[in-house]
């Protein structure tokens, strides 16, 4: 059983809110018409006539001049509400009879189709419903059959409910200004538990938390935590907020707290039998947050090479990059970089290094390759130029050394 409400085009928002007072499943069929699933309303309001009367009374209370219709199928209720004034209840099986006097201009079709039917002398629902389906299909195709069903009150399409935007937020006004972090975390813990329950009830998780603190002296203190994957762990949320607020405390006592979550579908991960188990994203995010608190925001993350030929130039991304399949790496000796590079003393003979000495590095050169001369950024105020060598020392180790502006450095060792 479906109910439809027809009003003025400018009252679309009011009509939608009116329908949502009676049912959570509401469809905005047009700018001036809404439909709702009336199944189960008889247990509250009684017979269909009483349901329609209750909707009409509520519309009058809201200052709406609306027509209300109830029918067994959705389209019959919609066209009855749009075509008849007042309250109308169409008994099951009598849809063709009740809709017969309505003009075809109510049907949702093209002007060309209406013009064709008008030339045939078909101007009412009953005229179209009386035509044979086979002849309509031959002359008008599938659209003709669809209009025939609508005119006969035999439409059977399901309701397409309006999906309201989801908002997950909590707002708490404190009884007294809070200066310390621990009392504030106690309030945040309760708010996070409520947010988690709301998200879990809809099968969602949080991909971002937005915190706003209203300060006693005016102004606000806002923080945003973005997670690498959707999460639903209250303890992890609280610890991340604690670490963030410890690093960025509010400058004044807090009198009001807003906390909102941006929702996302929870992750679904399935690892292979021969793939090492990665750490849980929640625990990894907590570990990274603790490291950022110790060494600074820009010193934790995933390294990314810069678009330059300068050796060793990179930047830190805020979080590790998601792994993606790619071509297997070529088999080669990995270079373990030494940060910072170590100053070295290198003895040369016939243009070749013969002895290297640095902190933790000492030995005669038994084999060498180089030099590889590179330079760049000559058009800037910070140009560079260097000669690189790979050397094997008498102690069995392999090193990368280079010379820059007459000074020698050990850049790394090969595994």
C-alpha positions as CSV (number, residue, x, y, z in Angstrom):
1,X,0.0,0.0,0.0
2,X,1.3,3.4,-1.0
3,X,0.2,7.0,-0.3
4,X,0.9,10.0,-2.4
5,X,0.8,13.7,-1.5
6,X,0.4,16.4,-4.2
7,X,0.9,20.1,-3.5
8,X,2.5,23.3,-5.0
9,X,5.9,23.0,-6.7
10,X,7.3,25.5,-4.3
11,X,6.5,23.3,-1.3
12,X,8.7,20.4,-2.4
13,X,10.8,20.5,0.8
14,X,7.7,20.8,3.1
15,X,6.0,17.9,1.3
16,X,9.1,15.7,1.7
17,X,9.3,16.5,5.4
18,X,5.6,15.8,5.8
19,X,5.9,12.4,4.2
20,X,8.9,11.5,6.3
21,X,6.8,12.1,9.4
22,X,4.7,9.1,8.4
23,X,7.3,6.7,6.8
24,X,11.0,6.5,6.5
25,X,10.7,5.3,2.9
26,X,9.7,8.3,0.8
27,X,10.2,9.1,-2.9
28,X,10.2,12.5,-4.4
29,X,8.4,11.7,-7.7
30,X,8.1,15.3,-8.9
31,X,8.7,18.8,-7.7
32,X,5.1,18.9,-6.5
33,X,4.5,15.2,-5.5
34,X,5.9,12.8,-3.0
35,X,5.0,9.2,-2.4
36,X,5.5,7.1,0.7
37,X,5.3,3.4,1.7
38,X,2.2,3.2,3.9
39,X,2.6,-0.4,4.8
40,X,2.1,-0.8,8.6
41,X,0.5,2.6,9.1
42,X,-2.9,0.8,9.7
43,X,-1.6,-0.3,13.1
44,X,-1.2,3.3,14.1
45,X,-4.0,5.2,12.2
46,X,-6.4,2.4,11.3
47,X,-8.1,1.9,7.9
48,X,-6.7,3.4,4.7
49,X,-9.3,6.2,4.8
50,X,-8.1,7.1,8.3
51,X,-4.4,7.0,7.2
52,X,-5.2,9.4,4.3
53,X,-7.2,11.7,6.6
54,X,-4.4,11.8,9.1
55,X,-1.9,12.8,6.4
56,X,-4.4,15.5,5.2
57,X,-4.8,16.9,8.7
58,X,-1.1,17.1,9.2
59,X,-0.7,18.8,5.8
60,X,-3.2,21.4,6.9
61,X,-1.4,21.9,10.2
62,X,1.8,22.7,8.1
63,X,-0.1,25.2,6.0
64,X,-0.1,23.0,2.9
65,X,-2.9,22.7,0.4
66,X,-2.4,19.1,-0.6
67,X,-4.2,16.3,-2.3
68,X,-3.8,12.8,-0.7
69,X,-4.4,9.5,-2.4
70,X,-3.8,5.9,-1.3
71,X,-3.7,2.9,-3.6
72,X,-2.3,-0.6,-3.8
73,X,0.4,0.4,-6.3
74,X,2.7,3.4,-6.4
75,X,1.8,4.9,-9.8
76,X,-2.0,4.7,-9.2
77,X,-1.6,6.6,-5.9
78,X,0.7,9.3,-7.5
79,X,-1.7,10.0,-10.5
80,X,-4.7,10.0,-8.2
81,X,-3.1,12.6,-5.9
82,X,-2.1,14.7,-8.9
83,X,-5.4,14.4,-10.7
84,X,-8.0,14.6,-7.9
85,X,-8.5,17.1,-5.1
86,X,-8.9,16.2,-1.5
87,X,-8.6,12.7,0.0
88,X,-9.0,9.7,-2.3
89,X,-8.6,6.0,-1.5
90,X,-8.6,3.6,-4.5
91,X,-9.7,0.1,-3.6
92,X,-7.6,-2.8,-4.9
93,X,-8.7,-3.9,-8.3
94,X,-10.7,-0.7,-9.1
95,X,-7.7,1.3,-10.3
96,X,-8.8,1.5,-14.0
97,X,-12.3,2.7,-13.0
98,X,-11.0,5.4,-10.6
99,X,-8.3,6.7,-12.9
100,X,-10.4,6.6,-16.0
101,X,-11.4,10.3,-16.0
102,X,-7.9,11.7,-15.7
103,X,-6.3,13.5,-18.7
104,X,-3.4,11.9,-20.4
105,X,-1.4,15.1,-19.9
106,X,-0.6,13.8,-16.4
107,X,1.4,10.9,-17.8
108,X,5.2,11.3,-17.9
109,X,6.0,11.0,-21.6
110,X,7.1,13.1,-24.5
111,X,5.0,15.8,-26.2
112,X,5.3,13.9,-29.4
113,X,3.6,10.9,-27.9
114,X,0.8,12.9,-26.4
115,X,0.3,14.6,-29.8
116,X,0.0,11.2,-31.5
117,X,-2.5,10.0,-28.9
118,X,-4.5,13.2,-29.2
119,X,-4.8,12.8,-33.0
120,X,-6.2,9.3,-32.4
121,X,-8.8,10.8,-30.1
122,X,-7.2,9.3,-27.0
123,X,-7.4,12.0,-24.3
124,X,-8.3,10.2,-21.1
125,X,-6.9,7.4,-19.1
126,X,-9.9,5.2,-19.8
127,X,-9.5,5.8,-23.6
128,X,-5.9,4.5,-23.5
129,X,-6.7,1.6,-21.1
130,X,-9.4,0.4,-23.6
131,X,-7.0,0.0,-26.5
132,X,-5.5,-3.5,-27.2
133,X,-2.0,-4.0,-25.9
134,X,-0.8,-5.8,-29.1
135,X,-1.9,-2.9,-31.4
136,X,-0.2,-0.4,-29.1
137,X,3.0,-2.4,-29.1
138,X,3.0,-2.6,-32.9
139,X,2.4,1.2,-33.4
140,X,4.0,2.8,-30.3
141,X,6.5,0.2,-29.1
142,X,7.5,-0.3,-25.5
143,X,6.6,3.2,-24.6
144,X,3.0,2.6,-25.6
145,X,2.8,-0.5,-23.4
146,X,4.2,1.4,-20.5
147,X,1.6,4.2,-20.9
148,X,-1.2,1.5,-21.2
149,X,-0.2,0.0,-17.9
150,X,-0.1,3.4,-16.2
151,X,-3.5,4.4,-17.6
152,X,-4.9,1.0,-16.4
153,X,-3.5,1.5,-12.9
154,X,-1.4,-1.6,-13.3
155,X,2.0,-0.1,-12.7
156,X,4.1,-2.2,-10.4
157,X,7.4,-0.3,-10.1
158,X,9.1,-0.3,-6.6
159,X,9.5,2.8,-4.5
160,X,12.8,4.6,-5.0
161,X,13.4,6.1,-1.5
162,X,15.2,9.4,-1.0
163,X,18.6,8.9,0.5
164,X,19.2,11.5,3.1
165,X,22.8,12.5,3.5
166,X,24.3,10.8,6.6
167,X,25.8,13.0,9.3
168,X,27.7,11.6,12.2
169,X,28.5,14.3,14.7
170,X,28.3,14.9,18.5
171,X,28.1,18.3,20.3
172,X,28.6,18.8,24.0
173,X,28.5,22.0,25.9
174,X,30.7,21.7,29.1
175,X,29.4,22.8,32.5
176,X,32.6,24.6,33.2
177,X,35.8,25.5,31.2
178,X,38.2,22.6,30.9
179,X,41.9,23.4,31.0
180,X,43.5,20.0,31.3
181,X,43.7,17.3,28.7
182,X,42.5,14.4,30.9
183,X,39.0,15.8,31.6
184,X,38.7,16.7,27.9
185,X,39.6,13.2,26.9
186,X,36.9,11.8,29.2
187,X,34.3,13.9,27.3
188,X,35.8,12.8,24.0
189,X,35.6,9.2,25.0
190,X,31.9,9.3,25.5
191,X,31.4,11.2,22.2
192,X,33.5,8.6,20.4
193,X,31.5,5.8,21.8
194,X,28.3,7.4,20.6
195,X,29.8,8.0,17.1
196,X,31.0,4.5,16.9
197,X,27.6,3.1,17.8
198,X,26.0,5.3,15.1
199,X,28.5,4.2,12.5
200,X,28.3,0.5,13.4
201,X,24.5,0.6,13.2
202,X,24.7,1.5,9.5
203,X,27.7,-0.8,8.7
204,X,30.1,2.1,8.2
205,X,33.5,3.2,9.6
206,X,35.3,6.5,10.0
207,X,37.9,7.7,7.5
208,X,38.3,11.1,9.1
209,X,37.6,12.8,12.5
210,X,37.0,16.5,12.7
211,X,37.3,18.1,16.2
212,X,36.4,21.7,17.0
213,X,36.8,23.2,20.4
214,X,35.1,26.5,21.4
215,X,37.5,28.4,23.6
216,X,36.5,30.5,26.7
217,X,38.2,33.6,25.4
218,X,36.4,33.3,22.0
219,X,37.5,31.6,18.8
220,X,37.9,28.0,18.1
221,X,40.7,25.4,18.0
222,X,40.2,22.8,15.2
223,X,42.0,19.6,14.4
224,X,41.5,17.0,11.7
225,X,42.7,13.4,11.8
226,X,42.7,11.6,8.4
227,X,43.1,7.8,8.5
228,X,44.8,5.6,5.9
229,X,41.9,3.2,6.0
230,X,38.3,3.3,7.4
231,X,38.5,2.5,11.2
232,X,36.0,1.7,13.9
233,X,38.2,1.4,17.0
234,X,37.2,3.8,19.8
235,X,40.4,3.2,21.8
236,X,42.6,4.0,18.7
237,X,40.5,7.1,18.0
238,X,41.0,8.3,21.6
239,X,44.7,7.7,21.6
240,X,45.2,9.4,18.3
241,X,43.3,12.5,19.6
242,X,45.3,12.4,22.8
243,X,48.6,12.4,20.8
244,X,47.4,15.1,18.5
245,X,46.1,17.4,21.2
246,X,49.3,16.9,23.2
247,X,51.3,18.1,20.2
248,X,48.8,20.9,19.4
249,X,47.0,21.9,22.7
250,X,44.2,24.5,22.6
251,X,45.5,28.0,23.6
252,X,42.7,28.6,26.1
253,X,40.2,26.6,28.3
254,X,37.5,24.7,26.3
255,X,33.8,25.4,26.9
256,X,32.2,23.4,24.0
257,X,33.2,20.4,21.9
258,X,32.1,19.4,18.4
259,X,33.2,16.0,17.0
260,X,32.3,14.8,13.6
261,X,33.2,11.7,11.6
262,X,33.4,11.3,7.8
263,X,32.0,7.9,7.0
264,X,33.2,5.3,4.5
265,X,32.6,1.6,3.8
266,X,34.8,-0.6,6.1
267,X,37.7,-2.3,4.5
268,X,37.6,-5.9,3.4
269,X,41.0,-7.4,3.3
270,X,41.9,-11.0,2.4
271,X,45.6,-12.0,2.3
272,X,47.1,-14.8,0.4
273,X,48.6,-17.9,1.9
274,X,52.1,-16.9,0.9
275,X,51.9,-13.2,1.7
276,X,53.4,-12.0,5.0
277,X,50.8,-10.6,7.4
278,X,51.0,-6.8,7.5
279,X,50.4,-4.9,10.8
280,X,46.9,-3.8,11.5
281,X,46.2,-0.3,10.2
282,X,44.9,0.9,13.5
283,X,48.1,-0.2,15.4
284,X,50.3,1.2,12.6
285,X,48.6,4.6,12.7
286,X,49.1,4.7,16.5
287,X,52.8,3.8,16.1
288,X,53.2,6.5,13.5
289,X,51.4,9.1,15.7
290,X,53.7,8.3,18.6
291,X,56.8,8.6,16.3
292,X,55.5,12.0,15.0
293,X,55.2,13.2,18.6
294,X,58.8,12.2,19.2
295,X,60.6,13.3,16.0
296,X,58.3,15.9,14.5
297,X,55.5,15.9,11.9
298,X,57.7,16.0,8.8
299,X,60.1,13.2,9.8
300,X,57.7,10.2,9.7
301,X,56.0,8.7,6.7
302,X,57.0,7.3,3.4
303,X,59.9,8.7,1.3
304,X,59.2,9.9,-2.2
305,X,61.8,10.8,-4.7
306,X,61.8,14.4,-5.9
307,X,61.8,15.4,-9.6
308,X,65.5,16.2,-9.8
309,X,68.7,14.4,-10.6
310,X,70.3,15.6,-7.3
311,X,71.5,12.4,-5.5
312,X,69.6,11.6,-2.3
313,X,66.9,14.3,-2.9
314,X,63.5,13.1,-1.4
315,X,60.6,14.2,0.7
316,X,58.5,12.5,3.3
317,X,54.8,11.8,2.6
318,X,52.5,12.0,5.7
319,X,51.8,8.3,5.7
320,X,53.0,5.1,3.9
321,X,51.9,4.6,0.4
322,X,49.5,1.8,-0.3
323,X,51.2,-1.1,-1.9
324,X,50.3,-1.8,-5.5
325,X,51.2,-4.6,-7.8
326,X,54.0,-3.9,-10.3
327,X,56.9,-5.4,-12.2
328,X,59.4,-7.3,-10.1
329,X,62.5,-5.4,-9.2
330,X,65.7,-6.3,-11.1
331,X,68.2,-8.3,-9.1
332,X,70.9,-5.9,-7.9
333,X,72.9,-5.1,-4.9
334,X,70.9,-2.7,-2.6
335,X,72.7,0.4,-1.4
336,X,72.2,1.1,2.3
337,X,72.4,4.9,2.5
338,X,74.4,6.5,5.4
339,X,72.5,9.5,6.8
340,X,74.2,11.9,7.2
341,X,77.1,11.1,4.9
342,X,80.5,10.6,6.6
343,X,83.4,12.8,5.8
344,X,86.3,10.6,4.4
345,X,90.0,10.9,3.5
346,X,90.8,9.3,0.2
347,X,94.3,8.7,-1.2
348,X,94.5,8.8,-5.0
349,X,97.1,7.3,-7.3
350,X,97.0,7.6,-11.1
351,X,93.5,9.1,-10.9
352,X,92.2,6.1,-8.9
353,X,91.3,5.8,-5.2
354,X,93.7,3.5,-3.4
355,X,92.9,4.0,0.3
356,X,89.7,5.1,2.1
357,X,89.4,6.2,5.8
358,X,86.3,7.4,7.5
359,X,84.4,6.8,10.7
360,X,83.9,3.1,10.9
361,X,85.4,2.6,7.4
362,X,89.1,1.9,6.8
363,X,90.9,-0.1,4.2
364,X,92.9,-0.4,1.0
365,X,90.9,-0.3,-2.3
366,X,91.2,-3.7,-4.0
367,X,88.8,-2.9,-6.8
368,X,87.0,0.3,-8.0
369,X,84.6,1.5,-10.6
370,X,84.1,5.1,-11.7
371,X,84.1,7.9,-11.8
372,X,80.5,8.7,-12.6
373,X,80.3,12.5,-13.0
374,X,77.0,14.1,-12.5
375,X,75.8,17.7,-12.0
376,X,72.6,19.7,-11.9
377,X,70.7,22.8,-10.8
378,X,73.3,24.9,-12.4
379,X,70.6,27.5,-13.3
380,X,69.8,28.0,-9.6
381,X,71.6,29.5,-6.6
382,X,72.4,26.0,-5.3
383,X,74.2,24.0,-8.1
384,X,75.9,20.7,-7.5
385,X,78.5,18.6,-9.2
386,X,80.2,15.4,-8.0
387,X,82.2,12.3,-9.0
388,X,81.0,9.0,-7.7
389,X,83.0,5.8,-7.1
390,X,82.1,2.2,-6.1
391,X,85.0,0.7,-4.2
392,X,85.8,-2.7,-2.7
393,X,88.0,-2.5,0.4
394,X,90.5,-4.9,1.8
395,X,88.1,-5.7,4.7
396,X,85.6,-7.2,2.1
397,X,83.0,-4.4,2.2
398,X,81.7,-2.5,-0.8
399,X,81.1,1.3,-0.5
400,X,79.8,4.2,-2.5
401,X,82.1,7.3,-2.1
402,X,82.0,10.6,-3.9
403,X,83.9,13.8,-4.3
404,X,82.3,17.2,-4.2
405,X,84.1,20.6,-4.2
406,X,87.3,18.8,-3.3
407,X,85.9,17.0,-0.3
408,X,85.3,13.2,0.0
409,X,82.3,11.5,1.6
410,X,81.1,7.9,2.2
411,X,77.5,7.8,0.9
412,X,76.5,4.2,1.7
413,X,77.4,0.5,1.7
414,X,76.2,-2.3,-0.5
415,X,74.6,-5.3,1.2
